[in-house]
Amino acid sequence: MGQQQEGVLSAVERTDGYTEESIRVLEGLEAVRRRPAMYIGDVGERGLHHLIYEVVDNSIDEALAGFCRNITVTLHADGGCSVEDDGRGIPVGTHPEKGISTLELVMCTLHAGGKFDKVAYKVSGGLHGVGVSCVNALSEFMRVQVWRDGAIWQQEYSRGVPLTPVQRLGETERTGTLVYFRPDPTIFKTTTFRYERVADRLRELAFLNPDITIRLRDEREGMEEVFHYVGGLRDFVRYLDEGETPLTPVILLSGRLPSESGSDVYVDIALEYNTGYEERVLSYANNINTAEGGTHLTGFRSGLTRTLNAYAQANNLAKVPLTGDDFREGLTAVIAVKIAEPQFEGQTKTKLGNSEVEGIVRSLVNEQLGRYLEENPSVARKIIEKALLAAEARIAARKSRELVRRKNALESASLPGKLADCASRNPDECELFLVEGDSAGGSAKQARDRRFQAVLPLKGKILNVQKARLVKILENDEINTIITAIGGGFDESFDASKARYGKIILMSDADVDGSHIRTLLLTLFFRYMRELIYEGRLYIAQPPLYKISHGKQDLYAYSDTERDAFLERLRAEGVRPDSITITRFKGLGEMNPEQLWETTMNPETRTLLQVTIENAAEATRIFDMLMGDKVEPRREFIERNALFVKHLDV
């Protein structure tokens, strides 16, 4: 038996090479470079910008500790980024256990930081001590300057390895840290920082920390913005509600309450009701956006429902039973808690898990909101009246939802008649084109590959779901057709795993009407089938604007710049201008099926823009602005951004 077992082991070793020598221990920051997505999410645009946020979070933690008032982020012309603060400065002396400079230890070692014992930092966002060292590991070059102990100190690194010792450069009376880094192009798919993306996060941090001033400079474009909001969360709520008509003033709730662990929990809440129908609630723990919510959000919602229900019943205002959903229609709120020992789900920190926080937030809402309602009966009545209207709409919408579910339950038997479905039943390979107009829909049906491409023509512009109650949305024929074709349900019942297509592709004309139709469809998906966007399954087709013909050769240009480049190339080749024909496509219907396939539908040659959501707060605000009732903010946004739109990244 022993000999037989030994023989089996030898065979395994020979075939797969899995021996004691196969087990490696990754030294230093090598693990970060081998598996960067484990630490920063991905190596695309999102992960690239996460590098900036990690460094900025260290400066914010200095602000939370009371030692930093100014932060400056600069996007440099050479592709690098620097973050400067006026905090205490990273310690540079010899570490008592490791025997090297503490600066080098912090910059080159995972899980080395001052946020574990809660002495240097009572509250912080960066709990795992991997942030700045990860940035170092994923940068082709980094330089850190520290102003501390009356001196200027500096050390340089490349890909996590020190290039120089910690050097003393001179004397100074100031304190703080300056971190410059240049992302490693061998790691990231792109190393170009986007100004607006960085600005969104810095603006958010400035709202959450009204005592600090954050400057963003872009040397590439000569731009600079200053973010400083003395109103804090009050200003944040007004910013989020920019495109809406307020129904109430902003209500502020805040307090400092003891937790079971003995440390205090700081709670700040700002909320406002508007005349719209959407709920916008953002939650934060130690400045980190908890996109998946958690105990602080649960405590807020239960406290809000209990308090408003109690007021309605005590004042005989509840004509029908009211639910939490009714009280959240038209609500915009920001909940921010600061806690010494937050329990997050993983390094991405998307959900707060501290159980005691739920009760703390709930009791604060019960007490302070209850008192506010008693002192402001006119505001309280407006909130209850709005909730009653929401309840009536909820009951009607439930009946409409049941109709939609019954239709979807019939599966293929109830598929819309104008849907040209594909042969494949494997969602991973199937594509659905939502096409503007019957004419373009007809061309697309002829052009498509029937094996995996389905086409659904849309008649005109669909309903603006931003300005309609759910019951009206579900009664709209065109929206019902889209819901039935996709097959994943709608709103709360939507399940992306049941969707019949792996890609949903919006295909409209490259004109004003086409842009409007595209925006209406994006609003529909963002509001009621958002999971498709989170999973990266929603796309926008890019039909060409021009056909440039020369002899038997046809070139397709997707922008004015590309058209001019083609013409310049033809002239350089000696082609006479009078032998070149330029055709401007006014719509998809002007292309024959062969042209539509070649330019817009063929997976081998087409260009698709993937719709993504990186900043839910900013995406929500922009949709409200573009599709809401107020014209002026929409006009200002379009005038400011129309000339600079290169990528759609919602």
Secondary structure, 3 states (H helix, E strand, C coil): CHHHHHHHHHHHHHHHCCCHHHCCCCCCCHHHHHCCHHHHCCCCHHHHHHHHHHHHHHHHHHHHCCCCCEEEEEECCCCCEEEEECCCCCCCCECCCCCCEHHHHHHHCCCCCCCCCCCCCCCCCCCCCCHHHHHHHCEEEEEEEEEECCEEEEEEEECCEECCCCEEEEECCCCEEEEEEEECCCCCCCCCCCHHHHHHHHHHHHHHCCCCEEEEEECCCCEEEEECCCCCHHHHHHHHCCCCCECCCCEEEEEEEECCCCCEEEEEEEEEEECCCCCEEEEEECCEECCCCEHHHHHHHHHHHHHHHHHHHHCCCCCCCCCHHHHHCCEEEEEEEECCCCCECCCCCCCECCHHHHHHHHHHHHHHHHHHHHHCHHHHHHHHHHHHHHHHHHHHHHHHHHHHHHHHHCHHHHCCCCCECCCCCCHHHCEEEEEECHHHHHHHHHHCCCCCEEEEEECCCCCCHHHCCHHHHHCCHHHHHHHHHHCCCCHHHCCHHHCCCCEEEEECCCCHHHHHHHHHHHHHHHHHCHHHHHCCCEEEECCCCEEEEECCEEEEECCHHHHHHHHHHHHHCCCCHHHEEEEECCCHHHCCHHHHHHHHHCCCCCCEEECCCCCHHHHHHHHHHHHCCCHHHHHHHHHHHHHHCCCCCC
